[in-house]
Amino acid sequence: MSTLFKNGLVVDGRGGHHERTDVLVVGDQIAAIGRDLTAPAGAETRVVDLGGRTLMPGLIDSHVHIAGGDYFPDYEKEPIGVAALRTAEAAGRTLMAGVTTIRTGGSRDFLDLDIRDAIGLGLLEGPRIIGSGRGITTTGGHMAEICMVADGVEEVRKTVRLHVRRGVNSIKLMMSAGVATGGLPVQAEQFSIEEVRAAVYESHKVGLKVLTHAIGLGGIRNAVEAGVDSVDHGHYLDEEQATRMIQKGIYLVPTFGPGYYYTQVRLAEDWRVARAEAVAEQHARAFKLALDLGVKIAMGCDCGAPSRMPSGANALELQLMVEHGMSAEQALVCATSEAANLVGQADQIGSVAVGQQADLIVLDGNPLDDIAVVQHGVSLVMKGGRLARDEISAPPRSPQEG
């Protein structure tokens, strides 16, 4: 089936927007973009009159934790069968919110990979998943309760290879402690430069990118020096490391979401709230520094367990980036084409362009005027040409009906 979107504001994901524009989807790809497009002859075509609504690429969230669903105490100890069902539910909720691709940042029991494969088999609805598996940390390090532990260059090398054998799409390294690491200073450094270099080498040689949990400056410095692909969180980023990131093409994934839930919604223990409040201003300064200097930035909200930010609330991250100094247009690019580039799929997803996968969402409003529309105004979600959510379109039109 083909789908013809008529009369929309098309936000293309690359920093452009086009009024009163049509988009034709044939199969799983975008086939044409322009004005006064017509349905292909002889094909059953669904016509969606957007009536001035906004059509844009599906959101790409480059840092989530869907395994086990949303946070509850001891979530990591729940029986794996129940945890798998929670993961599937979180994946479906994420897609319905307009997030068509996610990159996971550490998952108990490799559940992200199993749900990824179930989605690929058509067993359930969910976003495209770029899975990082369990993630890798040090003895006593951040998220040791769900990660694989590796100490020293050879252990790190072997653990990356074990992840590769399990079928991951990316590698996640815990470079420092964090707000959620009770008992350790937030800035506590974990892997050494030599250990990270081994992980990066083993990952890059098989085409996998490396994302990091890097809050403290020491962890950020080691990650940047070793050539990771993204510094995630980056609270204590300084000008020297930001400059090095620009030189190396390393992305920042700021992840304001959990801090918002800790300090504003206050859905956390007192000790966690206190740790989040202590670093909030530093986090904002680091983001503004990266923005001003021109560091590449991609959207990642860090939702799901162990965060208190629920899956499906991903688009709140866009509002938080705008509140911290981005324009709405910049934030949308960070959640589409920039995120696609970070995860290595810019040739397939992240923009409204001919030949791209038809991962599209429709919004009841203009996100360039009000970024909150992306949170509250999703009325249609399409992934790979298939409608997952549709509150506006007319029934399909047969060829005989013209």
N, C-alpha and C positions, 0 to 999 in steps of 0.2 A: 504493500500500500504506500501511496505517496501522501504527503501532507503539505498543504499550501497555507502558509501564514500570510494574511493580508493586512495591510494598513497598520503597521506597528512602528514604534520607535525602536530601532535596532541599535543596541549598544554592542559594539563588535568585540569587546574584550581587549582591544589593542589601543584604546585611547580615543576611538572615534565613535560617533553616533550619527544615525541617519533617520530622518523623519519620513513618515508615510511610505515605508519600505516593505516589500514582500520578501519572503524567504521560502523557497521550495525545497522540500526534503524528499528524496527518492531512496527507498530502502533505508540504509543506516547512515547516509551521508547527505550533506548539504549540496544540492545540485545547482541552485541558482539564487541570486540575490539581486533585487532591483525593484522597479515600479511597474505596476500593471502586468505582473507575471500571470500566466495561465497554466492550468493543470496539463500535464502531458497527455497526449492523445491515447485513448485506449486503456488508460490506467484508472483503477479505482482510487479516487482522491478524496481525502478528508480536507475540507476547507475550514480554516480557523480565522474568523474575522476578529482581529485583535482590537479593533476600535480605538486605536491610539495607545493601547497598552505597550509596555516595554518587553521586547524579546532580547535575550542576551545569552551568552554561554552559561551552561551549568557551572555552579561554583566548584572550585577545586580546593580542598582543605588539605594542606600538606603536613598536618601534625594532629592526629586524633588517637584516641584510645577506646576503641569500641568493644574490645574483648571483655566479656563479662557484663556488658551493659554499663549503666550508670553506677556511680559509687554507692556502696553501702558498707558498713564495717565488715571486715574479713571477706570481702568479695572474692579475693584471690583463693580462698579455701572452699568455695562452693563446688559441689560435684560438677564435673566437666560437662555432663549432659545438660544440666540446668543452665550452666554458664553459656553453653553453645546457643541455647534458645534465647537467652538474654542478648547475646551478641547479634543474632539474626534480627531480633526486634529492634535493636539499636540501629542496625544497618538500614532497615526499612524506614525507620523514622528519619534517618539522615537523608535518604533519597527524597522522601516526601517534602523535606524542607528546601529542596533545590540544590543539594550538594550531590553532584553526579560522579565525582571522583574524590577519593580520600587516600592519604598516605598514613599508615599507622606508625606509631612511635613506641612500640613495645606492647606485647600482648601475652597474657598468660597462656601457656600450653600451645602456642602457635595457632590459637583459635582464629586469628585474623586470616590466616592462609586457608583454613578449612571453610570459613564463610565465603572468602573470595572464590574458592572453587565451586561451592554450592551455588553462588550467584551465577557463575559462568555456565553452570549446567542447567540453569533455569529453574532450580528448585525453590528459589525465593527471590524476592525483589531487594535490590540494594545497589549502592554505588559501585563503580569500578574501584577495586581495592589494590593499592600498591602496598604490599605487605612486608613489614620488617621483622615479623616473627617475635621472638621473646625479647630481643634486645640484649645488649651485652654491658655488664657492669663489673666493678671490682669487688673483692671480698669486703663486705660491710658497706658497700656503696649504694647509691640511689637506686631504688626499686629492685633491690636484691631479691625481694619476695617473689617476683615474677620473671626476672631476667636470668640469663645464663651468666655465671661468674667466670671471669678470666683474669689471671694475674701474670704479667710478664709477656714478652713478645711472642713466644711460641704458643702459649695458651690462647692469646688473642687470635693468632693466626689460625689455630685449629678451630676455635669457636666460630670465627667467620666462615670457615669452610663447612662446618656443620650446619650453619644457617643456609649456606648456598645449597647444600645437599637436600635440605628440607624444602627448598623451593621459594625462598624469599625473593622479593623484588627490590629490596634495599636493605641497608644495614644501619642499625641504630646503636650509637655509643653514648654511654652516660659519662660525660666529661667532668662533672662536678656534682656536689651535693645540691640541695635545693630547698625550696619552701616546704616541700612535703617530706624532707629527710630529717626526722626528729633526731636530736642528739649530735648532729654535725653542724659546724658553721655553714651558712648558706654558700659561702665562697669556696669551701673545701675542694681542692683539686683531686681528681681521680687518675685517669690514665696519663702516662708519660707521653712525650712526643714520639719516642721510639715505638711504643705500643700502638699509638694511633697511626703512625706511618705504616705499620704492618697491616692494620685493619684496612686502611685506605688502599694499599697495594693489592691486597687479596680481593677487595671489592671491585676496584676499578678494572682489574684484569679480566673480570667476567662481566663487565658492563653494569655493575650495580653502583648506585650512589650512596653516600654516607651522610646521614643526618645525626644530629647530636643534641643531647641535653647539656647545655653549656650556659651556666648562670654566672659563675665566678670568673674573674679575669684570667686566672691561671689556666682554667679549663678552656676558655675561649682562645687564649694564646696558643696552647698546645694543638687545639683543633685546627686553627688557621695555619699554623706552621706546617702541619702534616698534610694539609690540602683536602680537608673534608669538603662536602658540597653545600652544607648549610649549617649555620650556627643557630640553633633553636633556643629561644628565650633571650639570651644575650644581655641580661640585666646590667652587667658591669663592663660592657663594651667600651673601649676608649678609642681615642682618635687614631692611635698608632695601629691598632688591630682593625679598625674600620677601613683605614687606608689599605692595609694588606688584603682585606677582603675584596675591596674594589679591584686591586691589582690581579687577584687570583680568580675573580668571578664568583666568589662565595656569597651565597644568599644569607640574609637574616630572616628568620621566621619568628616574629616577636611574641606571639601567644599572650595577649593581654587577658584573655577570657578567664582563666582560673583566678588571677589576682582580683578581677572584678567580683567573682563569686565569693572569694574569701573576704574581701574588705568591704564590699558594698552590700551584697546579699547576706554575707556573714554565715554561709552554710559550711562551717568547719569548726574544729576544736579551737579553743582559745589560743593554744600554742601556735597553731598553724596560721590563724588570723594575725597574731602578733608578728610572726616571721614575714608574712606577706606585706603587712603595713610597713615594716622596717625597710623593705626594698622597693616599694612602689614608686617613690620619686626617682630613685636611681634608674629604674626600668624606663620611666618616661624620658629621662635625660638621654639614656643610651639610644632609644628609638629616634628621638629628635636629632641626635648627632648623626646617626646613620642616614636619616632622611635628608638632612642638610648636605652631607658629603656626597650622597649619591650611591650609597650601598644598595645593591639589588635586594628587594624585599618581596617575599611571597606570604600569602595569607596562611596561617595555621592557628587554630584556636585552642588546641590541647584539651578538647572536651572528652567526656567519658571517664571511666575509672582509669586512674585514681583521682582525677580532678572532680570537683563538685559541679562543673559545668556540664549540663546534660547533652547527650547526643541529639542533634536536631536544632540546637541553639547556635550552630556554627556561625551564622551570619552576624551575630552580635559582635564578632571580632572586627568586622568592617566598620561598624559604628565606633568601636573603641579606637581603631586606628585613625579615623577621622577626628575624633575628639582629641587625639594626641598630635594632630598637626597635618595629616594627609588631606588632600582633596577627595571628594567622593569618587571622582574619575580615577585617581591614582589607586584608591582602595579597590575599586572594581577590577582594574588591571592586575593588581596583586593577587586577586582571587580567581583570575582566569588565565590570561596568557603568560604572566610571570610565573604563576604556580605550575602551569603546564611545562614551561621551560625547565624549572627546577626539577621536576620529577621525570624529565626526559621524554615527554610525550607531546611537545609543542606541534609536531607534525600531524597529530591526530585530534587533539582536543584543545580547548581553551580560547577559541575565537569563533566568531561567526564568519566563515569564509568557505568558498566553494572547495569541496574535497575533504573538509573536516568531518569528523563524526558528528552526527546530529544529537549532541548533548546540549539541550536548550531548556531555558526556563522562561516563563512569562510572568510579569509582575503587574499588579494593579496599581500603577503609579510610576513615577520617574525617579529612579535611584540617584540620578545626577542632582536632583533638587533636594531629595531627602533619602539618605542612605538607609534609614530604618525600613524603607519599603522592601528591601531585600529580606528582612526578617519577617515581616508581617503581611506581605502582599503577594506571595507566591500562589498563582492560580493554575499553573500548568507546569509539568515536568516531563521532559522527554530525554531518554537515554538511548543512544544508538538508534534513533528513529522510532523507538517504541514509547508510547505514552505510558507513563507510570502514574501520573496524576493529571486530571483534566476536569476543570470546572467551567470551561467556556466554549468548547468547540461544538459544532453541529455534527449530526451523524454523517458517516461517509457518503459520498456521492458516486453513483455508478457511472460508467461511461455513457450509458443510454440517456442519462439525465442531462448530459452536456456540462 
